[in-house]
């Protein structure tokens, strides 16, 4: 009698590989928002202004964009593993750097800059790796995996960090040590994942890799969609808690808001599978969340921050899934890594939004600055809806006859 095979034993090896890479991506994403609720601790210990706090958060985007300008094309040339594994290791070292950085403003800036650089490499390259592992028939699934694993890491980190910092020992060390432990497991899982780049493709390293036929759709659709991905959660996780924070539980409350925003982002990334509606709906939700945030600031009401965080996070998650799906449709295989980098480069510009709003707030007042951030995504929602009807639907209509002829042949 042949041995009975369990469901686990029958699992598709390709599924295990996708799961392993997804977990590795999650473990790196987990580290990026560990410092977010700790900004309030750093504010007290280093006597930092709101502008300095938002600058610490915003310089993460600088590191990301610098890394994204080279990582995608480099991985198209040298392979996905050659970048994801070593930069994942560096992500752990950067987390350890934050422990002494709690007493040094220059180290905090350096840590966030480096954290942005290593995250930018891993996020863009790992998403291209996921798409290639999944194959051409499962691009939507791969985009959803990448979006959900990244968003879950972003979501869990501030909640975990806020609780550990508020109620645990060593508030500026323990959250980072927990991240390093998870990261070690995630990087070990990469041993199950095969390389997908088998021939070294020539590519210019300082190149964001937009093929000519994709440049117009990228500018019209992907770039504005990308801006909402992290701008919305960043405002919910950093700027709004600084403006309206209850006494006594500031760190835990900031962590709760960050967790809510990024948790909603993860859920929205999972359910928002329609590229036709995801981008404009994401922008509309972001505008609605920001409007609720304005009410919270005007009234000085902490409860209003909770629905604001959920709406802002959901908007970012929908933008992420829609953008990654559209990127997979537009990118030829030889430039897929670079195309992902281009999308993420624009997405991470959004991390500078709290810094921009803080500067505008110091000049014009917080409420007018925040109100302006309601109008911009609302206008972009209308723009994206029109552009998707103009660009995507004609492409799909043209593709349907080709698919029908292929099936008949």
NULOTI-221531 format. One record per residue (C-alpha): residue number from 1; x, y, z; residue in three letters. Coordinates in Angstrom, 1 decimal, always signed. Each point is the difference from the previous one (the first is absolute). Example, Ala and Ser with C-alpha at 12.3 -4.5 7.8 and 13.67 -1.06 7.14 Angstrom:
<nodes>
   k      x      y      z   r
   1  +12.3   -4.5   +7.8 ala
   2   +1.4   +3.4   -0.7 ser
</nodes>
This chain:
<nodes>
   k      x      y      z   r
   1   +0.0   +0.0   +0.0 unk
   2   +1.6   +3.3   -1.0 unk
   3   +0.6   +2.5   +2.8 unk
   4   -2.8   +2.6   +0.5 unk
   5   +1.2   +3.4   -1.0 unk
   6   -1.1   +2.9   +2.1 unk
   7   -1.2   +3.3   -1.4 unk
   8   +3.3   +1.6   +1.1 unk
   9   +2.0   -2.6   -1.9 unk
  10   -2.1   +0.5   -3.2 unk
  11   +0.6   +3.8   +0.0 unk
  12   +1.2   +1.3   -3.3 unk
  13   +3.8   +0.7   +0.3 unk
  14   -0.6   +3.3   -1.9 unk
  15   -2.4   +1.0   +2.7 unk
  16   +2.5   -0.7   +2.7 unk
  17   +2.5   +2.1   -1.9 unk
  18   -2.4   +2.9   -0.3 unk
  19   -0.9   -0.3   +3.7 unk
  20   +3.7   +0.1   +1.0 unk
  21   +0.7   +3.1   -2.1 unk
  22   -3.2   +1.6   +1.2 unk
  23   +1.1   -0.6   +3.6 unk
  24   +3.5   +1.4   -0.7 unk
  25   -1.6   +3.2   -1.5 unk
  26   -2.2   +0.3   +3.1 unk
  27   +3.0   -0.3   +2.4 unk
  28   +1.8   +2.9   -1.7 unk
  29   -3.2   +2.1   -0.1 unk
  30   -0.5   -0.6   +3.7 unk
  31   +3.1   +2.0   +0.9 unk
  32   -0.8   +3.1   -1.9 unk
  33   -2.7   +1.3   +2.4 unk
  34   +1.5   -1.1   +3.3 unk
  35   +1.4   +3.5   +0.5 unk
  36   -3.4   +1.7   -0.8 unk
  37   -1.6   +0.0   +3.5 unk
  38   +3.4   +0.5   +1.6 unk
  39   +0.2   +3.4   -1.5 unk
  40   -1.9   +1.2   +3.1 unk
  41   +2.7   -1.5   +2.2 unk
  42   +2.8   +1.6   -2.1 unk
  43   -1.9   +3.3   +0.3 unk
  44   +0.2   -0.1   +3.8 unk
  45   +3.5   -1.4   +0.3 unk
  46   +1.6   +2.3   -2.7 unk
  47   -2.3   +3.0   +0.4 unk
  48   -1.0   -0.1   -3.7 unk
  49   -2.3   +2.3   -1.8 unk
  50   -2.9   -1.2   -2.2 unk
  51   +2.0   +1.0   -3.1 unk
  52   +2.9   -2.1   +1.1 unk
  53   -2.2   -3.0   +0.7 unk
  54   -1.7   +0.1   -3.4 unk
  55   +3.5   +0.5   -1.6 unk
  56   +1.2   -3.2   +1.7 unk
  57   -3.0   -1.8   -1.4 unk
  58   +0.3   +1.6   -3.4 unk
  59   +3.7   -0.6   -0.6 unk
  60   -1.0   -3.7   -0.3 unk
  61   -1.4   +1.0   -3.4 unk
  62   +3.3   +1.4   -1.1 unk
  63   +1.8   -3.3   +0.6 unk
  64   -2.8   -1.9   -1.8 unk
  65   +0.1   +2.1   -3.1 unk
  66   +3.8   -0.1   -0.2 unk
  67   -0.1   -3.8   +0.3 unk
  68   -2.9   -0.4   -2.5 unk
  69   +1.9   +1.9   -2.7 unk
  70   +2.5   -2.9   -0.2 unk
  71   -1.5   -3.1   +1.6 unk
  72   -2.6   -1.1   -2.6 unk
  73   +2.4   +0.2   -2.9 unk
  74   +2.8   -1.6   +2.0 unk
  75   -2.2   -2.9   +0.9 unk
  76   -1.0   -0.4   -3.7 unk
  77   +3.8   -0.3   -0.7 unk
  78   +1.3   -2.0   +3.0 unk
  79   -3.1   -1.9   +1.2 unk
  80   -2.6   +0.4   +2.7 unk
  81   +1.7   -1.9   +2.8 unk
  82   +3.3   +1.9   -0.4 unk
  83   -1.8   +3.1   +1.3 unk
  84   -2.7   -1.2   +2.3 unk
  85   +2.1   -2.2   +2.3 unk
  86   +2.9   +2.4   +0.7 unk
  87   -2.2   +3.0   +0.4 unk
  88   -2.3   -2.0   +2.2 unk
  89   +3.0   -0.6   +2.3 unk
  90   +0.8   +3.7   -0.1 unk
  91   -3.6   +0.7   +1.1 unk
  92   +0.7   -1.9   +3.2 unk
  93   +3.2   +1.9   +0.7 unk
  94   -1.8   +3.3   -0.5 unk
  95   -2.6   -1.1   +2.6 unk
  96   +2.8   -0.6   +2.4 unk
  97   +1.4   +3.5   -0.8 unk
  98   -3.2   +1.6   +1.3 unk
  99   +0.7   -1.2   +3.5 unk
 100   +2.9   +2.5   +0.6 unk
 101   -1.7   +2.5   -2.3 unk
 102   -2.6   +0.7   +2.7 unk
 103   +2.6   +2.3   +1.6 unk
 104   +1.3   +1.6   -3.2 unk
 105   -1.9   +2.1   -2.6 unk
 106   +2.6   -0.6   -2.7 unk
 107   -0.2   -3.7   +0.5 unk
 108   -3.8   +0.2   -0.3 unk
 109   +0.3   +1.7   -3.3 unk
 110   +2.6   -2.4   -1.2 unk
 111   -2.1   -3.0   +1.1 unk
 112   -3.1   +1.1   -1.8 unk
 113   +2.0   +0.9   -3.1 unk
 114   +1.6   -3.5   -0.1 unk
 115   -3.3   -1.7   +0.9 unk
 116   -1.6   +1.7   -3.0 unk
 117   +2.8   -1.1   -2.3 unk
 118   +0.0   -3.7   +1.0 unk
 119   -3.8   -0.1   +0.0 unk
 120   -0.2   +1.5   -3.4 unk
 121   +2.3   -2.7   -1.4 unk
 122   -1.9   -2.8   +1.6 unk
 123   -3.5   +1.2   -0.8 unk
 124   +0.5   +0.6   -3.7 unk
 125   +2.1   -3.0   -0.7 unk
 126   -2.0   -2.5   +2.1 unk
 127   -3.2   +1.1   -1.7 unk
 128   +1.6   -0.6   -3.4 unk
 129   +1.1   -3.4   +1.3 unk
 130   -3.5   -0.8   +1.2 unk
 131   -1.4   +0.8   -3.5 unk
 132   +2.5   -2.2   -1.7 unk
 133   -0.6   -2.9   +2.4 unk
 134   -3.7   +0.2   -0.4 unk
 135   +0.1   +0.0   -3.8 unk
 136   -1.9   +1.9   -2.6 unk
 137   -3.4   -1.4   +1.0 unk
 138   +0.2   +1.0   +3.6 unk
 139   +1.2   +3.6   -0.1 unk
 140   -3.0   +1.3   +1.9 unk
 141   +0.7   -2.5   +2.8 unk
 142   +3.6   +0.9   +0.1 unk
 143   -0.8   +3.7   +0.2 unk
 144   -2.5   -0.6   +2.8 unk
 145   +2.6   -2.1   +1.9 unk
 146   +2.6   +2.7   -0.3 unk
 147   -2.5   +2.7   +1.1 unk
 148   -1.4   -1.9   +2.9 unk
 149   +3.3   -1.3   +1.4 unk
 150   +1.5   +3.5   -0.1 unk
 151   -3.1   +1.6   +1.5 unk
 152   -0.2   -2.6   +2.7 unk
 153   +3.6   +0.7   +1.0 unk
 154   -0.7   +3.7   +0.0 unk
 155   -3.2   -0.5   +2.1 unk
 156   +1.3   -2.4   +2.6 unk
 157   +3.2   +1.9   +0.7 unk
 158   -1.4   +3.3   +1.5 unk
 159   -2.5   -1.9   +2.2 unk
 160   +2.6   -2.4   +1.2 unk
 161   +2.6   +2.7   +0.6 unk
 162   -2.5   +2.4   +1.7 unk
 163   -1.1   -2.7   +2.5 unk
 164   +3.5   -1.2   +0.7 unk
 165   +1.3   +3.6   +0.5 unk
 166   -2.9   +1.0   +2.1 unk
 167   -0.2   -3.0   +2.4 unk
 168   +3.1   -2.1   -0.5 unk
 169   +3.7   +0.4   +1.1 unk
 170   +2.6   +1.8   -2.1 unk
 171   -2.5   +1.9   -2.2 unk
 172   +2.6   +1.1   -2.5 unk
 173   +1.6   -3.4   -0.4 unk
 174   -2.5   -2.8   +0.4 unk
 175   -2.1   +0.8   -3.1 unk
 176   +3.1   -0.1   -2.2 unk
 177   +1.2   -3.3   +1.5 unk
 178   -3.4   -1.6   -0.7 unk
 179   +0.2   +1.1   -3.6 unk
 180   +3.5   -1.4   -0.4 unk
 181   -1.3   -3.4   +1.3 unk
 182   -2.8   -0.1   -2.6 unk
 183   +2.4   +1.2   -2.7 unk
 184   +2.4   -2.9   +0.6 unk
 185   -2.9   -2.4   -0.6 unk
 186   -1.1   +1.8   -3.1 unk
 187   +3.5   +0.0   -1.6 unk
 188   +0.4   -3.7   +0.8 unk
 189   -3.2   -0.7   -1.9 unk
 190   +1.7   +1.4   -3.2 unk
 191   +1.9   -3.3   -0.2 unk
 192   -3.2   -1.5   -1.4 unk
 193   -0.3   +2.6   -2.8 unk
 194   +1.7   -0.6   -3.4 unk
 195   +1.6   +2.7   -2.0 unk
 196   -2.2   +1.1   -3.0 unk
 197   +2.6   +2.0   -1.9 unk
 198   +2.1   -2.5   -1.9 unk
 199   +1.6   +2.1   -2.6 unk
 200   +1.8   +3.2   +0.9 unk
 201   -1.9   +2.8   -1.7 unk
 202   +1.8   +3.2   -1.0 unk
 203   -1.4   +3.0   +1.6 unk
 204   +1.0   +3.5   +1.0 unk
 205   +0.3   +0.0   +3.8 unk
 206   -1.2   +3.6   +0.5 unk
 207   -3.2   -0.5   -1.9 unk
 208   -3.6   -0.3   +1.1 unk
 209   -0.7   -2.2   -3.0 unk
 210   -3.2   +1.4   -1.7 unk
 211   -0.4   -1.6   -3.4 unk
 212   -1.2   +2.6   -2.6 unk
 213   -3.5   -1.5   -0.4 unk
 214   -0.5   +0.2   +3.8 unk
 215   +1.1   +3.5   +0.7 unk
 216   -3.3   +1.8   -0.8 unk
 217   -2.1   -2.4   +2.1 unk
 218   +2.6   +0.1   +2.8 unk
 219   -0.1   +3.8   +0.2 unk
 220   -3.8   +0.1   -0.3 unk
 221   -0.9   -2.9   +2.2 unk
 222   +2.8   -1.6   +2.0 unk
 223   +1.7   +3.2   +1.3 unk
 224   -3.1   +1.6   +1.5 unk
 225   -1.2   -3.4   +1.4 unk
 226   +3.4   -0.6   +1.6 unk
 227   -0.1   +3.3   +1.8 unk
 228   -2.9   -1.2   +2.1 unk
 229   +1.5   -3.2   +1.0 unk
 230   +2.1   +1.3   +3.0 unk
 231   -1.1   +3.6   +0.2 unk
 232   -3.3   -1.0   +1.6 unk
 233   +1.3   -2.4   +2.6 unk
 234   +2.9   +2.2   +0.8 unk
 235   -2.2   +2.9   +0.9 unk
 236   -2.2   -2.2   +2.2 unk
 237   +3.0   -1.6   +1.8 unk
 238   +2.2   +3.1   +0.6 unk
 239   -1.5   +3.4   -0.5 unk
 240   -3.5   -0.5   +1.4 unk
 241   +1.2   -1.5   +3.3 unk
 242   +2.4   +2.9   +0.4 unk
 243   -2.8   +2.5   -0.4 unk
 244   -2.6   -1.9   +2.1 unk
 245   +1.4   -2.4   +2.6 unk
 246   -1.6   -0.9   +3.3 unk
 247   +2.1   +0.4   +3.2 unk
 248   +1.5   -3.0   +1.7 unk
 249   -0.2   -2.5   -2.8 unk
 250   +1.6   +1.9   -2.9 unk
 251   +2.3   -2.7   -1.2 unk
 252   -2.5   -2.8   +0.2 unk
 253   -2.7   +2.2   -1.6 unk
 254   +2.3   +1.0   -2.9 unk
 255   +0.8   -3.7   -0.5 unk
 256   -3.7   -0.8   +0.0 unk
 257   -0.6   +2.6   -2.7 unk
 258   +2.9   -1.2   -2.1 unk
 259   -1.2   -3.6   +0.4 unk
 260   -3.6   +0.9   -1.0 unk
 261   +1.1   +2.0   -3.0 unk
 262   +2.4   -2.6   -1.3 unk
 263   -2.3   -2.9   +1.0 unk
 264   -2.8   +1.6   -2.0 unk
 265   +2.6   +0.3   -2.8 unk
 266   +0.7   -3.7   +0.1 unk
 267   -3.7   -0.9   -0.1 unk
 268   -0.7   +2.4   -2.8 unk
 269   +3.0   -1.4   -1.9 unk
 270   -1.5   -3.5   +0.3 unk
 271   -3.5   +0.8   -1.1 unk
 272   +0.7   +2.8   -2.5 unk
 273   +0.7   -2.3   -2.9 unk
 274   -1.6   +2.1   -2.8 unk
 275   +2.6   +2.3   -1.7 unk
 276   -2.9   +1.9   -1.7 unk
 277   -1.4   +1.2   +3.3 unk
 278   +2.8   -0.4   +2.6 unk
 279   +2.0   +3.2   -0.9 unk
 280   -2.8   +2.6   +0.0 unk
 281   -1.8   -1.6   +2.9 unk
 282   +3.3   +0.0   +2.0 unk
 283   +0.5   +3.7   -0.7 unk
 284   -3.6   +0.7   +1.0 unk
 285   +0.3   -1.9   +3.3 unk
 286   +3.2   +1.8   +0.7 unk
 287   -1.7   +3.4   -0.5 unk
 288   -2.8   -1.1   +2.3 unk
 289   +2.4   -1.2   +2.7 unk
 290   +1.9   +3.3   -0.2 unk
 291   -3.3   +1.9   +0.3 unk
 292   -0.8   -1.9   +3.2 unk
 293   +3.5   +0.7   +1.2 unk
 294   -0.6   +3.7   -0.5 unk
 295   -3.1   -0.3   +2.2 unk
 296   +2.1   -1.7   +2.7 unk
 297   +2.6   +2.8   +0.0 unk
 298   -2.7   +2.8   +0.1 unk
 299   -1.9   -1.6   +2.9 unk
 300   +3.1   -1.4   +1.7 unk
 301   -1.8   -3.3   +0.1 unk
 302   +2.0   -3.3   +0.2 unk
 303   -2.9   -2.3   -0.9 unk
 304   -0.3   +1.6   -3.5 unk
 305   +3.6   -1.1   -0.7 unk
 306   -1.1   -3.6   +0.0 unk
 307   -2.3   +0.1   -3.1 unk
 308   +2.4   +2.4   -1.6 unk
 309   +2.8   -2.6   +0.4 unk
 310   -2.1   -2.8   -1.4 unk
 311   -1.1   +2.1   -3.1 unk
 312   +3.5   +1.3   -0.7 unk
 313   +1.5   -3.5   +0.3 unk
 314   -2.7   -1.6   -2.2 unk
 315   +0.7   +2.6   -2.6 unk
 316   +3.7   -0.8   -0.1 unk
 317   -0.6   -3.7   -0.2 unk
 318   -2.3   +0.3   -3.0 unk
 319   +2.5   +2.2   -1.7 unk
 320   +2.7   -2.5   +0.6 unk
 321   -1.8   -3.0   -1.4 unk
 322   -1.3   +1.9   -3.0 unk
 323   +3.4   +1.4   -0.7 unk
 324   +1.9   -3.3   +0.2 unk
 325   -2.6   -1.8   -2.2 unk
 326   +0.2   +2.7   -2.6 unk
 327   +3.8   -0.1   +0.1 unk
 328   +0.0   -3.7   -0.6 unk
 329   -2.2   +0.5   -3.1 unk
 330   +2.2   +2.8   -1.4 unk
 331   +3.5   -1.4   +0.7 unk
 332   +1.8   -2.3   -2.4 unk
 333   +1.8   -2.8   +1.8 unk
 334   +3.5   +1.4   -0.7 unk
 335   -0.9   +3.3   +1.8 unk
 336   -2.4   -1.2   +2.7 unk
 337   +2.4   +0.6   +2.9 unk
 338   +0.7   +3.5   -1.3 unk
 339   -3.7   +0.7   -0.6 unk
 340   -0.8   -1.0   +3.6 unk
 341   +2.7   +2.3   +1.2 unk
 342   -1.5   +2.9   -2.0 unk
 343   -3.4   -0.6   +1.6 unk
 344   +1.5   -0.3   +3.5 unk
 345   +2.1   +3.1   -0.5 unk
 346   -3.1   +2.1   -0.5 unk
 347   -1.8   -1.8   +2.8 unk
 348   +2.7   +0.8   +2.5 unk
 349   -0.1   +3.7   -0.9 unk
 350   -3.2   -0.1   +2.0 unk
 351   +2.0   -0.6   +3.2 unk
 352   +1.0   +3.6   -0.3 unk
 353   -3.6   +1.2   +0.3 unk
 354   +0.0   +0.4   +3.8 unk
 355   +3.2   +2.1   -0.3 unk
 356   -1.6   +2.2   -2.7 unk
 357   -3.2   +0.4   +2.0 unk
 358   +1.9   +0.8   +3.2 unk
 359   +1.9   +2.8   -2.0 unk
 360   -3.3   +1.3   -1.5 unk
 361   -1.6   -0.1   +3.5 unk
 362   +2.8   +2.1   +1.5 unk
 363   -0.6   +2.6   -2.8 unk
 364   -3.7   -0.1   -0.5 unk
 365   -1.4   -1.9   +3.0 unk
 366   -0.6   -3.7   +0.5 unk
 367   -3.7   +0.0   -1.1 unk
 368   +0.5   +1.8   -3.4 unk
 369   +2.9   -2.3   -0.7 unk
 370   -1.9   -3.1   +0.8 unk
 371   -3.1   +1.3   -2.0 unk
 372   +2.2   +0.4   -3.1 unk
 373   +0.9   -3.7   +0.4 unk
 374   -3.7   -0.8   -0.3 unk
 375   -0.4   +1.8   -3.4 unk
 376   +3.0   -1.5   -1.7 unk
 377   -0.9   -3.7   +0.3 unk
 378   -3.6   +0.8   -0.8 unk
 379   +1.0   +1.6   -3.3 unk
 380   +2.4   -3.0   -0.7 unk
 381   -2.9   -2.4   +0.5 unk
 382   -1.9   +1.6   -2.8 unk
 383   +3.1   +0.1   -2.2 unk
 384   +0.7   -3.7   +0.5 unk
 385   -3.5   -1.0   -0.7 unk
 386   +0.0   +1.8   -3.3 unk
 387   +3.5   -1.3   -1.0 unk
 388   -0.8   -3.6   +0.8 unk
 389   -3.0   +0.2   -2.3 unk
 390   +2.1   +1.5   -2.7 unk
 391   +3.2   -2.2   +0.3 unk
 392   -0.7   -3.3   +1.6 unk
 393   -3.4   -1.0   -1.4 unk
 394   +1.0   +0.5   -3.6 unk
 395   +3.1   -2.2   +0.6 unk
 396   -2.1   -2.7   +1.5 unk
 397   -2.5   +0.1   -2.8 unk
 398   +2.8   -0.4   -2.5 unk
 399   +1.5   -2.9   +1.9 unk
 400   -3.2   -2.0   +0.1 unk
 401   -0.1   -0.9   -3.7 unk
 402   +3.7   -1.0   +0.2 unk
 403   -0.8   -2.4   +2.9 unk
 404   -3.0   -1.4   -1.8 unk
 405   +2.1   -0.7   -3.1 unk
 406   +2.7   -1.6   +2.1 unk
 407   -2.6   -2.4   +1.6 unk
 408   -1.4   -0.9   -3.4 unk
 409   +3.4   -0.7   -1.3 unk
</nodes>
